[in-house]
Amino acid sequence: MQPRDLSAQTVYRAGKGVEEVARELGIDPDDLVKLSSNENPFGPSPAAVDAIRAGAEHASSYPKTSHTDLKAKIADHVGVADEQVWLAPSGDAALDYLARAVIDPGQRVLVPTPGFAYYPMSARYHHGEVDEYELHKRDDFVQTPGAVLDAYDSHRIVYVTSPHNPTGSEMRLEDLRTVAEETGEETLVVFDEAYVEFSGAPSAVGLLGDRDDVAVLRTFSKAYGLAGMRIGYAVVPEAWANAYARVNTPFGVTELSCRAGLAALDDDDHVEKTVETARWAREYMRDHLAARTWESGGNFVLVEVGDAAAVAEACRQRGVIIRDCSGFGLPECVRITCGTREGTKRAVETVNEVIAEVSA
């Protein structure tokens, strides 16, 4: 027996962890600066850490009450009804929930390229077909309704990311509304806001007040520093309330993850420090890198370095881990996550040294 044909599936290749790279290089993990995965450089919310420790004794229980409480707290945070929050064990899983609820076998979805690999992966897992719309480097990866609608042909789901990974470009809220208005009644526009806290732009959640064809994706992995706890959610139209119980993985979000999320939502100081530092780091990189960069609304900057693989490897050998964007179809670019001030300055210095050496 063999698994079904998975040859069309893209493989998501996550970067190596700090401990793994440190072992390979034979150095102390504390001597590494990892700026490749868009993680929070300050770690998790301290309040969330306390909640995880305090909740460890409840790890034998299914997360019924904490799950309900976290849904309610998120709903209050974003201004919707509790039933509109589809809590999931990561933003990736929330994408799966939406695909389960919407895609019938053979239906087509529209994804951005370059873009997050899990959009097409999730659609194909659920027997959907994938088409692409392109964000062009020659246009600085600008996101316009035309870029989406020119490729649109009655797709079941259209995915939009703002701020966009890996380029950092953003789509204006009025342009997203245009996409929703100009696509068919049976098309769901999924607006991925994984990096919205770093942007300052208004959330698309407000569109759900008068639309039933938009869903918004959020995560605790970035601004809240809980990537290792795997918590994400979708905000969906109110009419979809009953569908959640039919697509949700039973007790998918763990007891400790729920408790961490509840605490993190109250830790405004941690989020403010994270966002403020990321905005400083974006400007510092744009001002001091000896290479072309693009405006970014996320906690990262896209940088044109020539041979991305060579630059990323040379930086790694010097203890600075950045993301080679060849996997995004941008073999001349790297993506650098916004680190602490110290980490960002070290990364800029290292990247500049490597670019000079590789160019020479």
C-alpha positions in Angstrom: 0.0 0.0 0.0 1.1 3.5 -0.8 -0.2 7.0 0.2 -2.2 8.9 -2.4 -0.3 10.8 -5.0 1.3 13.8 -3.2 3.6 14.8 -6.0 1.8 18.1 -6.5 2.4 19.1 -2.9 4.9 21.7 -2.1 7.2 20.8 0.8 7.3 23.4 3.6 11.0 23.6 4.6 11.3 25.3 8.0 14.7 26.8 8.9 16.9 25.0 11.4 16.6 25.8 15.1 19.2 27.6 17.1 20.4 24.5 18.9 20.7 22.5 15.7 22.8 25.2 14.0 24.9 25.7 17.2 25.8 22.0 17.2 26.7 22.1 13.5 29.0 25.1 14.0 30.3 23.9 17.4 29.4 27.1 19.2 27.3 28.2 22.1 23.7 28.8 21.1 23.8 32.1 23.0 26.4 33.3 20.5 23.9 32.9 17.6 21.5 35.5 16.3 18.5 33.8 14.7 16.6 36.2 12.4 15.1 33.7 9.9 11.7 32.7 11.2 9.9 35.9 12.1 9.8 34.9 15.7 9.6 37.4 18.6 13.2 38.4 19.6 12.0 39.0 23.2 10.5 35.5 23.5 7.0 34.9 24.8 5.0 37.2 26.9 6.2 37.0 30.5 2.6 36.8 31.6 2.1 33.8 29.3 5.1 32.1 30.7 3.7 32.5 34.2 0.4 31.1 33.1 2.0 28.1 31.5 3.9 27.3 34.6 0.8 27.8 36.8 -1.3 25.7 34.5 1.0 22.7 34.2 -0.9 20.9 36.9 -4.0 21.0 34.7 -2.3 19.4 31.7 -4.3 16.2 32.3 -7.6 17.9 31.5 -9.1 18.6 28.1 -9.1 22.3 27.4 -12.9 22.8 27.6 -13.2 25.9 29.8 -10.0 27.5 28.8 -10.9 27.1 25.1 -14.3 28.7 25.7 -12.7 31.5 27.7 -10.0 32.2 25.1 -12.6 32.4 22.3 -14.6 34.9 24.3 -11.5 37.0 25.1 -10.4 37.0 21.5 -13.9 38.0 20.4 -13.9 40.9 22.8 -10.4 41.9 21.6 -11.3 42.1 17.9 -15.0 43.2 18.4 -17.0 40.3 17.2 -19.4 37.6 18.6 -17.8 34.6 20.3 -19.1 32.3 17.6 -17.2 34.2 14.9 -13.9 33.1 16.4 -12.6 29.7 15.1 -9.8 28.9 17.5 -7.1 26.6 16.1 -3.8 25.0 16.9 -1.9 27.5 14.8 -2.8 29.9 11.9 -2.0 27.0 9.5 -4.7 24.9 11.2 -7.1 27.7 10.9 -6.4 27.7 7.1 -7.3 24.0 7.2 -10.5 24.7 9.0 -11.5 27.2 6.3 -10.6 24.8 3.6 -12.6 22.0 5.2 -15.6 24.3 5.4 -15.5 25.7 1.9 -13.6 23.6 -0.7 -15.3 20.7 -2.5 -12.9 18.4 -4.4 -11.7 19.9 -7.7 -12.6 23.5 -6.8 -9.9 26.1 -7.5 -8.3 28.6 -5.2 -6.1 31.6 -6.0 -2.9 32.2 -4.0 -0.2 34.9 -4.2 3.3 34.2 -5.6 5.7 34.7 -4.0 3.8 33.8 -0.9 3.2 31.5 2.1 3.6 27.9 1.0 0.8 26.6 3.2 -2.0 28.3 1.3 -1.6 25.9 -1.7 -0.6 23.0 0.6 -3.8 23.3 2.6 -6.0 23.6 -0.5 -4.4 20.5 -2.1 -4.7 18.6 1.2 -8.5 19.2 0.8 -8.4 18.1 -2.9 -8.6 21.7 -4.3 -6.7 23.0 -7.3 -4.4 25.9 -7.1 -3.8 28.9 -9.4 -1.6 31.9 -8.7 -1.5 35.7 -9.0 1.8 37.4 -9.1 3.3 40.2 -7.0 6.0 41.6 -9.3 9.4 42.7 -8.0 9.5 45.3 -10.8 6.5 47.0 -9.1 8.0 46.6 -5.6 5.6 43.8 -4.9 2.7 46.3 -4.7 -0.7 44.7 -3.9 -3.6 46.0 -5.9 -7.1 44.7 -6.6 -6.1 44.5 -10.2 -3.3 42.0 -9.5 -5.8 39.7 -7.9 -8.8 40.3 -10.1 -6.9 39.9 -13.4 -6.1 36.3 -12.4 -9.5 35.6 -10.8 -11.9 33.2 -12.5 -14.7 32.2 -10.1 -12.2 30.7 -7.6 -13.6 29.2 -4.4 -11.1 30.9 -2.2 -8.8 33.9 -2.8 -5.9 34.4 -0.4 -4.5 37.8 0.4 -1.7 38.5 2.9 -1.1 41.9 4.4 1.5 42.6 5.6 2.8 40.1 2.9 5.4 37.5 3.7 8.2 37.6 2.5 8.0 41.1 0.9 6.4 43.2 3.6 4.0 44.9 1.2 0.4 45.7 2.3 -3.0 45.9 0.7 -5.2 48.8 1.7 -8.5 48.0 3.4 -10.5 49.7 0.7 -8.6 47.6 -1.9 -9.5 44.4 0.0 -13.1 45.5 0.0 -12.9 46.0 -3.8 -11.6 42.4 -4.1 -14.5 41.1 -2.1 -17.0 43.1 -4.0 -15.6 42.2 -7.4 -15.4 38.5 -6.8 -18.4 36.1 -6.9 -20.9 35.5 -4.2 -19.5 32.0 -3.7 -15.9 33.1 -3.4 -14.4 33.4 0.1 -11.6 36.1 0.5 -9.2 35.0 3.2 -7.3 37.9 4.5 -4.2 36.8 6.4 -3.2 39.3 9.1 -0.5 37.3 10.9 1.7 40.4 11.1 -1.0 43.1 11.5 0.2 44.2 14.9 3.4 45.5 13.4 1.6 47.4 10.6 -0.6 50.0 12.2 -3.1 49.5 9.4 -6.7 48.9 10.2 -7.8 45.3 10.5 -10.1 43.7 7.9 -12.3 42.3 10.7 -14.5 45.3 10.3 -15.6 44.1 6.9 -17.4 41.2 8.4 -20.1 43.4 9.7 -21.7 43.6 6.3 -20.1 40.8 4.4 -20.4 37.0 4.5 -17.6 36.3 2.0 -14.5 37.4 4.0 -12.6 35.6 6.7 -9.6 37.0 8.6 -6.7 35.0 9.9 -4.7 35.9 13.0 -1.9 34.2 15.1 -0.3 34.4 18.5 3.1 33.4 17.0 4.5 36.8 16.1 3.7 39.8 18.3 2.7 37.7 21.3 5.8 35.4 21.0 3.9 32.1 21.3 5.1 30.4 18.1 6.0 27.3 20.1 2.5 27.0 21.7 0.7 26.9 18.3 -2.3 29.2 18.7 -4.1 30.8 15.8 -7.6 31.7 14.8 -9.9 32.7 12.0 -12.6 35.4 12.4 -15.5 34.4 10.2 -19.0 35.7 9.2 -21.6 35.4 12.0 -23.7 33.2 9.8 -21.0 30.5 9.8 -21.2 29.9 13.6 -22.5 26.3 13.4 -19.8 25.2 10.9 -17.0 25.4 13.5 -18.1 22.3 15.4 -18.1 20.3 12.1 -14.6 21.2 11.1 -12.8 21.8 14.4 -10.2 19.2 15.5 -11.5 17.9 18.9 -9.5 19.8 21.6 -7.0 20.9 19.1 -5.7 23.8 21.1 -4.0 22.5 24.3 -4.9 23.5 27.8 -1.5 25.2 28.3 -1.8 27.0 25.0 -5.2 28.4 25.9 -3.9 29.6 29.2 -0.9 31.2 27.5 -3.1 33.0 25.0 -5.4 34.3 27.7 -2.5 35.8 29.6 -0.8 37.1 26.5 -3.8 39.1 25.4 -3.6 41.1 28.6 0.2 41.7 28.3 0.1 45.0 26.5 3.6 46.0 27.6 5.2 43.0 25.9 3.3 43.6 22.6 4.1 47.3 22.7 7.8 46.7 23.2 7.9 44.1 20.5 6.1 46.3 17.9 8.2 49.4 18.8 11.4 47.5 18.4 10.3 45.9 15.2 9.5 49.3 13.7 12.9 50.6 14.8 14.7 47.6 13.3 12.9 47.9 10.0 14.1 51.5 9.6 17.6 50.6 10.9 18.0 47.9 8.3 16.7 50.1 5.5 19.1 52.9 6.5 22.2 50.8 7.1 22.1 47.7 4.9 24.4 48.0 1.8 21.7 46.5 -0.4 18.3 47.2 -1.8 15.4 46.8 0.6 11.7 47.1 0.4 9.2 48.9 2.7 7.7 46.4 5.1 4.7 46.4 7.4 5.8 43.2 9.1 8.5 42.2 11.6 11.0 41.5 8.8 12.7 43.2 5.8 13.3 41.7 2.3 16.8 42.4 1.1 18.3 41.9 -2.4 21.8 40.5 -2.0 22.6 38.8 -5.3 23.3 35.1 -4.4 20.9 34.6 -1.5 22.1 31.0 -0.8 25.7 32.0 -0.6 25.0 35.1 1.5 22.8 33.2 3.9 25.3 30.4 4.4 28.2 32.8 4.9 26.2 34.7 7.5 25.3 31.4 9.2 29.0 30.5 9.5 29.4 33.8 11.3 26.6 33.0 13.7 23.8 35.1 12.1 20.9 33.1 10.7 18.7 34.8 8.0 16.2 33.4 5.5 17.3 32.5 2.0 14.3 33.3 -0.1 15.0 30.9 -3.0 12.1 28.8 -1.8 9.8 31.8 -2.4 11.1 32.1 -5.9 13.4 35.0 -5.0 16.9 33.4 -5.2 18.5 36.9 -5.1 16.9 37.9 -1.9 17.1 37.2 1.8 14.5 38.0 4.5 15.8 39.3 7.8 13.5 39.2 10.9 13.5 42.3 13.1 15.6 41.4 16.2 16.5 43.2 19.3 18.5 46.4 18.8 21.7 44.5 19.5 20.8 41.6 17.3 19.7 43.7 14.5 22.9 45.8 14.5 25.0 42.6 14.5 23.0 41.2 11.6 23.3 44.3 9.5 27.1 44.5 10.1 27.5 40.8 9.2 25.3 41.0 6.1 27.2 44.0 4.9 30.5 42.3 5.4 29.3 39.1 3.6 27.9 41.1 0.7 31.2 42.9 0.2 33.1 39.6 0.3 30.7 37.8 -2.1 30.7 40.7 -4.5 34.5 40.8 -4.5 
